Amino acid sequence: MFHGPLIADDDRYSLDLVVTSDPARVADAARLHPQARVVADLDEALAARPDLVVVASPPATHVPVARAALDAGCAVVVDKPLGPDPAEARALIAHAEDLGRPLTVFHNRRWDSESLTLRRLLAAGALGRVRRLESRLERWKSAETKPWKAAATWRDGGGVLFDLGSHLLDQALLLLGPVSDVHAEVASVRGGADDDVFLSLTHADGARSHIWVSTTTADPGPRLRVVGTDATFVASGDVQEAQLAGGMRPSEPGYGRGEDGLLVTPDGSRPVPSEPGRYQDFYGLLADALLHGGPPPVDPRDALAVVELVEGVHRAV
């Protein structure tokens, strides 16, 4: 849903191989990407010498699959999280650098509508100094439908903090910088891995991030609320996930366009035109990097900082 449509919509890429042995996924791949060859084995795919490998398997497999692809001479995109173990993730980054091969991580929510709109407002000084960022990804699931998610512990990269939380932590670190202190409330409402989490982060400059991630919340709060010294910005959620799930292509008119945000000042409030969400920019920037040189769309060290933060929370609680 996330990678395939973005790659297929950029003519600088050719989606040639899909690796899966699940019969339903084999059928989906054949239907959605008829030009691609579907294989059951990673070694068979790497033997075809692809230029780029996208690792979208369960988190516990991210590091070994990415390492195999790097060793086969490929550039690599790893879905978030980079890996559940910081030491292994750190070693993977060093291995890619030793080989001189590109490695990046799919922190696609840097290109959410509300994140892009907030960065525009911050660049214009519309909020003053940020005092607090409140960020939520809350959902309701009666049960976990993916077997690996139902069985995985946090040490395997399971749980909502590694899943949804990785997105929000990346955004908080990107916007407000390193973290000096963490307060964490981690719960498992249904048993198994964590499914309801609140974090309060103190950043190095004194600003705070309040982060909620949950799959057991039936009435989600506001997606984003940013309190500054001069104004507060409030935004609803990004629409790209729903659009991609519905089969919409990123190049279609209206893609990424959601509701406007709201800027509240002591003098009143006004609508703020939202930037269209642009997940496709990740693969656009990656194509530029692979074809012409330059930095990857996401520095893998940024992704490592997220893994270190999540692992530190789990060990502390």
C-alpha positions as CSV (number, residue, x, y, z in Angstrom):
1,M,0.0,0.0,0.0
2,F,2.8,2.5,0.8
3,H,5.8,1.6,-1.3
4,G,4.3,0.0,-4.4
5,P,2.1,2.9,-5.5
6,L,4.8,5.5,-4.9
7,I,7.4,3.5,-6.9
8,A,5.0,2.7,-9.7
9,D,4.0,6.4,-10.1
10,D,7.6,7.5,-10.7
11,D,8.9,6.6,-14.2
12,R,12.5,6.7,-12.9
13,Y,11.8,3.4,-11.2
14,S,10.9,0.0,-12.6
15,L,9.3,-2.3,-10.1
16,D,10.7,-5.7,-11.3
17,L,10.5,-8.1,-8.4
18,V,8.2,-8.7,-5.4
19,V,9.3,-11.2,-2.7
20,T,6.5,-13.1,-1.0
21,S,5.4,-16.7,-0.4
22,D,1.9,-15.8,0.9
23,P,-0.7,-16.9,-1.6
24,A,-2.9,-13.8,-1.0
25,R,0.0,-11.4,-1.4
26,V,1.2,-13.3,-4.5
27,A,-2.3,-12.6,-6.0
28,D,-2.3,-9.0,-4.9
29,A,1.2,-8.4,-6.4
30,A,0.2,-10.0,-9.7
31,R,-2.9,-7.8,-9.9
32,L,-1.3,-4.5,-8.8
33,H,2.0,-4.9,-10.5
34,P,1.6,-7.2,-13.5
35,Q,5.0,-6.3,-14.9
36,A,6.8,-7.5,-11.8
37,R,8.0,-11.1,-11.2
38,V,6.9,-12.5,-7.9
39,V,9.4,-14.8,-6.2
40,A,9.2,-16.6,-2.9
41,D,12.9,-16.3,-1.9
42,L,15.1,-13.3,-1.2
43,D,18.2,-15.0,-2.7
44,E,16.3,-15.5,-6.0
45,A,15.5,-11.8,-6.1
46,L,19.0,-10.7,-5.2
47,A,20.4,-13.0,-8.0
48,A,18.6,-10.8,-10.5
49,R,20.9,-7.9,-9.3
50,P,18.4,-5.2,-8.7
51,D,19.6,-1.6,-8.2
52,L,17.4,-1.0,-5.2
53,V,15.8,-3.3,-2.5
54,V,12.9,-2.1,-0.4
55,V,12.7,-4.0,2.9
56,A,9.0,-4.0,4.1
57,S,9.1,-7.3,6.0
58,P,8.5,-7.5,9.8
59,P,10.9,-5.4,11.9
60,A,12.9,-8.3,13.3
61,T,14.0,-9.2,9.8
62,H,14.9,-5.6,8.7
63,V,18.6,-5.7,9.6
64,P,19.5,-9.2,8.2
65,V,17.5,-8.6,5.0
66,A,19.0,-5.2,4.5
67,R,22.5,-6.5,5.2
68,A,22.0,-9.3,2.6
69,A,20.9,-6.7,0.0
70,L,23.8,-4.4,0.7
71,D,26.2,-7.4,0.3
72,A,24.6,-8.2,-3.0
73,G,25.5,-4.7,-4.3
74,C,22.1,-3.0,-3.8
75,A,21.0,0.3,-2.5
76,V,18.5,-0.3,0.3
77,V,15.3,1.3,1.7
78,V,14.3,-0.1,5.1
79,D,10.8,0.5,6.4
80,K,10.6,2.0,9.9
81,P,11.8,1.0,12.4
82,L,15.4,0.5,11.1
83,G,15.6,-2.4,13.5
84,P,14.5,-3.3,17.0
85,D,18.1,-3.5,18.4
86,P,20.2,-0.3,18.4
87,A,23.5,-2.1,18.3
88,E,22.5,-4.1,15.2
89,A,21.0,-1.0,13.5
90,R,24.2,1.0,14.2
91,A,26.3,-1.9,12.8
92,L,24.2,-1.9,9.6
93,I,24.8,1.8,9.1
94,A,28.5,1.3,9.5
95,H,28.4,-1.7,7.1
96,A,26.6,0.3,4.4
97,E,29.2,3.1,4.8
98,D,32.1,0.6,4.6
99,L,30.6,-0.8,1.3
100,G,29.9,2.7,0.0
101,R,26.2,1.8,-0.7
102,P,23.1,4.0,-0.1
103,L,21.0,3.1,2.9
104,T,17.9,5.1,4.0
105,V,14.8,4.6,6.1
106,F,11.1,5.1,5.1
107,H,10.0,7.7,7.6
108,N,7.3,8.8,5.2
109,R,5.4,10.8,7.7
110,R,7.9,13.6,7.4
111,W,5.8,14.3,4.3
112,D,2.4,14.3,6.1
113,S,0.3,17.4,5.3
114,E,0.3,18.7,8.9
115,S,4.1,18.2,9.2
116,L,4.8,20.1,6.0
117,T,2.4,22.8,7.0
118,L,3.9,23.1,10.5
119,R,7.4,23.4,9.0
120,R,6.2,26.2,6.8
121,L,4.7,28.1,9.7
122,L,7.8,27.6,11.8
123,A,10.0,28.9,9.0
124,A,7.8,32.0,8.8
125,G,8.0,32.5,12.6
126,A,4.2,32.4,12.8
127,L,4.2,30.5,16.2
128,G,7.1,32.2,17.9
129,R,9.2,29.8,20.0
130,V,7.6,26.4,20.3
131,R,6.8,25.5,23.9
132,R,5.0,22.2,23.4
133,L,4.2,19.8,20.5
134,E,1.2,17.5,21.0
135,S,1.1,14.7,18.5
136,R,-1.2,11.7,18.2
137,L,-1.8,8.6,16.1
138,E,-4.7,6.9,17.8
139,R,-6.8,4.1,16.3
140,W,-9.2,1.4,17.4
141,K,-8.6,-2.2,16.6
142,S,-10.8,-4.9,18.1
143,A,-7.9,-7.4,17.5
144,E,-4.6,-7.5,15.7
145,T,-5.1,-9.1,12.3
146,K,-1.4,-9.6,11.3
147,P,-0.1,-12.8,12.9
148,W,3.5,-11.4,13.3
149,K,2.2,-8.3,15.0
150,A,0.1,-10.4,17.4
151,A,3.1,-12.5,18.3
152,A,6.0,-10.0,18.3
153,T,7.4,-8.6,21.5
154,W,9.1,-5.2,21.6
155,R,12.4,-6.9,21.3
156,D,11.2,-8.1,17.9
157,G,10.1,-4.6,16.9
158,G,6.5,-5.3,18.0
159,G,4.1,-3.0,19.8
160,V,2.5,0.3,19.0
161,L,5.5,2.4,20.2
162,F,7.8,0.8,17.5
163,D,5.0,0.9,15.0
164,L,3.1,4.2,15.1
165,G,5.4,5.7,17.7
166,S,8.4,5.6,15.4
167,H,6.7,8.1,13.1
168,L,5.9,10.6,15.8
169,L,9.3,10.4,17.5
170,D,11.0,11.0,14.2
171,Q,8.8,14.1,13.6
172,A,9.5,15.4,17.2
173,L,13.3,14.9,16.8
174,L,13.3,16.5,13.4
175,L,11.3,19.6,14.6
176,L,12.7,20.1,18.1
177,G,16.0,18.3,18.2
178,P,17.6,15.9,20.7
179,V,15.8,14.7,23.8
180,S,17.3,15.2,27.3
181,D,14.5,13.5,29.4
182,V,11.6,11.1,28.9
183,H,8.5,10.3,30.9
184,A,6.8,7.2,29.6
185,E,3.4,5.5,30.3
186,V,3.3,2.1,28.4
187,A,0.3,-0.2,28.6
188,S,-0.8,-3.4,27.1
189,V,-4.6,-3.2,27.2
190,R,-5.3,-6.4,25.3
191,G,-2.3,-8.3,26.5
192,G,0.9,-9.0,24.5
193,A,2.9,-6.1,23.2
194,D,2.2,-2.5,24.1
195,D,-0.9,-1.0,22.5
196,D,-1.4,2.3,24.3
197,V,1.5,4.7,25.0
198,F,2.0,8.2,26.2
199,L,5.4,9.9,26.2
200,S,6.5,13.3,27.4
201,L,9.8,14.3,26.0
202,T,12.0,17.2,27.1
203,H,14.1,18.5,24.3
204,A,17.5,20.1,24.7
205,D,16.2,23.6,24.2
206,G,13.5,23.1,26.9
207,A,10.5,22.5,24.5
208,R,8.4,19.5,25.2
209,S,6.7,16.9,23.0
210,H,3.6,15.0,24.3
211,I,3.1,11.9,22.2
212,W,0.1,9.5,22.2
213,V,0.1,6.3,20.1
214,S,-2.6,3.7,20.5
215,T,-4.6,1.0,18.8
216,T,-7.2,0.8,21.6
217,T,-8.6,4.3,21.5
218,A,-12.1,4.7,20.0
219,D,-12.3,8.5,20.0
220,P,-8.9,9.9,18.8
221,G,-7.8,13.3,20.0
222,P,-6.5,16.1,17.6
223,R,-3.7,14.8,15.3
224,L,-1.4,17.7,16.0
225,R,-1.5,20.7,18.3
226,V,1.6,22.9,18.6
227,V,1.8,25.6,21.2
228,G,4.1,28.5,20.6
229,T,4.8,31.7,22.5
230,D,2.9,33.7,19.9
231,A,0.2,31.3,18.5
232,T,-1.1,27.7,18.6
233,F,-1.5,25.6,15.5
234,V,-4.0,22.8,15.3
235,A,-4.3,20.3,12.5
236,S,-6.3,17.2,11.6
237,G,-4.8,14.0,10.2
238,D,-3.2,13.4,6.9
239,V,-5.3,11.7,4.1
240,Q,-2.6,9.9,2.1
241,E,-2.9,6.5,3.8
242,A,-6.6,6.3,3.1
243,Q,-6.1,7.6,-0.5
244,L,-3.4,5.0,-1.2
245,A,-5.5,2.2,0.4
246,G,-8.3,3.3,-2.0
247,G,-6.1,3.0,-5.0
248,M,-5.4,6.7,-5.6
249,R,-2.2,7.5,-7.4
250,P,0.1,10.3,-6.1
251,S,0.0,12.0,-9.5
252,E,-3.9,12.3,-9.5
253,P,-5.5,15.7,-8.8
254,G,-6.4,16.1,-5.2
255,Y,-3.9,13.6,-3.8
256,G,-2.7,14.6,-0.4
257,R,-5.1,17.4,0.1
258,G,-6.8,17.3,3.4
259,E,-8.6,19.8,5.7
260,D,-7.1,23.2,6.5
261,G,-5.5,23.7,9.9
262,L,-6.2,26.5,12.4
263,L,-3.9,29.2,13.8
264,V,-5.1,30.6,17.1
265,T,-3.6,33.9,18.5
266,P,-4.7,36.2,21.3
267,D,-6.6,38.2,18.7
268,G,-8.6,35.2,17.4
269,S,-8.3,32.3,15.0
270,R,-8.0,31.8,11.3
271,P,-7.8,28.9,8.9
272,V,-4.3,27.9,7.6
273,P,-4.2,26.4,4.1
274,S,-2.6,23.0,4.4
275,E,0.3,21.8,2.4
276,P,-0.7,18.8,0.3
277,G,0.9,15.6,1.7
278,R,3.7,14.3,-0.5
279,Y,4.9,10.8,0.4
280,Q,6.1,10.5,-3.2
281,D,8.8,13.0,-2.3
282,F,10.7,10.3,-0.4
283,Y,11.1,8.3,-3.6
284,G,11.6,11.4,-5.7
285,L,14.5,12.5,-3.5
286,L,15.9,8.9,-3.4
287,A,15.9,8.8,-7.3
288,D,17.8,12.1,-7.4
289,A,20.3,10.7,-4.9
290,L,20.8,7.4,-6.7
291,L,21.0,8.9,-10.2
292,H,22.9,12.1,-9.4
293,G,24.5,11.7,-6.0
294,G,23.6,13.7,-2.9
295,P,22.1,12.9,0.5
296,P,19.4,10.3,1.0
297,P,15.8,11.4,1.8
298,V,16.3,10.2,5.4
299,D,19.7,10.0,7.1
300,P,19.8,6.5,8.7
301,R,21.3,8.0,11.8
302,D,18.0,9.9,12.3
303,A,16.3,6.6,12.2
304,L,18.8,5.1,14.7
305,A,18.0,7.9,17.1
306,V,14.4,6.8,17.1
307,V,15.3,3.2,17.7
308,E,17.5,4.2,20.6
309,L,14.7,6.2,22.1
310,V,12.1,3.4,21.8
311,E,14.5,0.8,23.1
312,G,15.4,3.0,26.0
313,V,11.7,3.6,27.0
314,H,11.0,-0.2,26.9
315,R,14.0,-1.0,29.1
316,A,13.1,1.7,31.6
317,V,9.5,0.6,32.0
